[in-house]
Amino acid sequence: VPRERRLRNEAMAAFLRADFKDCLTLWTRQKKRPQGPMENLIIALCLVQRKEDPSSLIPHFERVYRTETTALQAMHLTNQKKYDKAFLAYKKFLTEVQDDPWVEEHTMRSTLGFLYDFCMIAPRYSQEFYKLLGNPFPVRIIDHERVDCRIRLSLRIGVKETVEALSVLEPVVPWTKSTLLARYFAFN
């Protein structure tokens, strides 16, 4: 396998296992620039994870990946500590995702992680995001992560919200650390 192709394959594999640092390192070793919307989206997500600006790549994918573009902008605004603008972008993302059944899964996971961390920094937004996460995403895309993020936010809001967030898991509650801790908090 030619070196360039091997590096590209290794970069994609790193992306799929959410190793954004390794993915970006492997991409930068290639002579050929990212090709097409998906590859540019991957690099942009890697840059955001490293707290770098993905703006120069957005024109290469924004028409194809509208919801992901909003997500990247929200994450980048969080990195820049522009919290009021980040709040609006996350809110727009959670609204857009309700109408987009084809959202790229890794971007969704990263965005939910950023959104939770954002609420730890700016807890005044937790209640609104808790409400927005109450509706399943189309075709149940990363539904486990949505429910888990909502449960973790509910712990910061109150017992009533935690009980409500946990109710969607009944009667078969997953035995994960976060779920069991939330149940302990809610019912003790």
C-alpha positions in Angstrom: 0.0 0.0 0.0 1.5 3.4 -1.0 2.5 5.6 1.9 -0.1 8.3 1.3 -2.9 5.8 1.2 -1.6 4.0 4.3 -1.5 7.4 6.2 -5.0 8.3 5.1 -6.3 4.9 6.2 -4.5 5.2 9.6 -5.9 8.7 10.0 -9.4 7.5 9.3 -9.0 4.6 11.8 -7.8 7.1 14.4 -10.8 9.2 13.8 -13.2 6.3 14.1 -11.7 5.4 17.5 -12.0 9.1 18.5 -8.2 9.6 18.8 -8.3 13.1 17.4 -4.7 13.9 18.2 -3.4 10.9 16.3 -5.8 11.5 13.4 -4.6 15.1 13.0 -0.9 14.0 13.2 -1.5 11.4 10.5 -3.3 13.9 8.3 -0.5 16.5 8.6 2.1 13.9 7.4 0.3 13.6 4.1 1.2 15.7 1.0 -2.4 15.6 -0.3 -4.8 18.0 1.4 -8.2 16.7 2.7 -10.5 15.9 -0.2 -14.2 16.4 -0.1 -16.7 17.4 2.6 -16.2 14.4 4.9 -12.4 14.6 5.1 -12.6 18.4 5.8 -15.2 17.8 8.5 -12.9 15.2 10.1 -10.0 17.6 10.2 -12.2 20.5 11.5 -13.4 18.3 14.4 -9.8 17.3 15.2 -8.8 21.0 15.3 -11.7 21.9 17.6 -10.7 19.1 19.9 -7.2 20.7 20.1 -8.7 24.1 20.7 -7.7 25.3 17.3 -9.8 27.3 14.8 -11.6 25.1 12.2 -13.1 28.1 10.3 -10.9 27.8 7.2 -12.3 24.3 6.6 -15.9 25.0 7.1 -16.6 26.3 3.5 -15.5 22.9 2.3 -18.4 21.1 4.0 -21.0 23.5 5.3 -23.4 22.9 2.4 -23.4 19.1 3.0 -23.0 19.1 6.8 -25.2 21.9 8.0 -25.9 20.6 11.5 -22.3 19.6 12.0 -21.2 23.1 11.0 -23.3 24.5 13.7 -21.9 22.0 16.2 -18.3 22.9 15.3 -19.1 26.6 15.6 -20.6 25.9 19.1 -17.5 23.9 20.2 -15.1 26.6 18.8 -17.0 29.4 20.6 -16.7 27.3 23.8 -13.0 27.1 23.3 -12.9 30.8 22.8 -14.9 31.4 26.0 -17.6 33.2 24.1 -20.3 31.6 26.3 -23.3 33.6 25.3 -22.7 32.9 21.6 -21.8 29.3 22.3 -25.1 28.9 24.1 -27.0 30.1 21.0 -25.0 27.9 18.7 -25.6 24.8 20.9 -29.3 25.6 21.0 -29.4 26.0 17.2 -27.5 22.7 16.9 -30.1 20.8 19.2 -32.9 22.3 17.1 -31.3 21.5 13.7 -30.5 17.9 14.7 -34.2 17.2 15.2 -34.7 17.6 11.5 -31.4 15.9 10.3 -31.4 12.1 10.4 -28.0 11.9 8.8 -25.8 13.7 11.3 -22.3 12.4 11.5 -22.1 10.3 14.6 -18.6 11.3 15.9 -19.4 15.0 15.6 -22.6 14.3 17.6 -20.7 12.5 20.4 -18.1 15.3 20.5 -20.7 18.0 20.6 -22.6 16.4 23.5 -19.4 16.1 25.4 -18.5 19.7 24.8 -22.1 20.7 25.6 -21.9 19.0 29.0 -18.5 20.5 29.7 -19.9 23.9 28.7 -22.7 23.5 31.2 -20.1 22.8 33.9 -18.5 26.2 33.0 -21.8 28.0 32.5 -24.3 26.2 34.6 -27.0 28.8 34.0 -27.7 27.1 30.7 -28.1 23.5 32.1 -31.9 23.7 32.5 -32.5 24.8 28.9 -30.2 22.1 27.5 -31.8 19.5 29.8 -35.2 20.4 28.3 -33.9 20.3 24.7 -32.3 16.9 25.2 -35.7 15.5 26.3 -36.7 14.7 22.8 -35.0 11.7 21.0 -32.8 12.5 18.0 -34.1 11.3 14.6 -33.8 7.5 14.1 -32.4 7.4 17.7 -28.9 8.6 16.6 -26.6 8.2 19.5 -29.6 8.0 21.8 -27.7 6.5 24.7 -25.3 9.5 24.7 -28.3 11.9 24.6 -29.9 10.3 27.5 -26.6 10.0 29.5 -25.9 13.7 28.9 -29.4 14.6 30.0 -29.0 12.5 33.2 -25.7 14.1 34.0 -27.2 17.6 33.5 -30.2 16.7 35.7 -27.8 15.9 38.5 -26.8 19.6 38.5 -30.4 20.8 38.4 -32.3 18.7 41.0 -33.8 15.5 42.2 -37.1 15.9 40.2 -35.3 16.3 36.9 -33.0 13.4 37.7 -36.0 11.1 38.4 -37.6 12.4 35.1 -34.4 11.8 33.1 -34.0 8.3 34.5 -37.6 7.3 33.8 -36.8 6.8 30.0 -34.5 3.9 31.0 -37.1 2.0 33.0 -37.6 -0.9 33.4 -34.2 -2.1 32.0 -31.7 0.3 33.5 -28.1 0.0 32.2 -25.6 -0.8 34.9 -23.2 2.0 34.1 -21.5 4.1 36.7 -23.2 7.3 35.7 -26.7 5.7 35.7 -26.3 4.0 39.0 -24.9 7.1 40.7 -27.8 9.1 39.3 -30.3 6.5 40.6 -28.6 6.6 44.0 -28.9 10.4 44.1 -32.5 10.4 42.9 -33.9 7.7 45.2 -31.9 8.2 48.4 
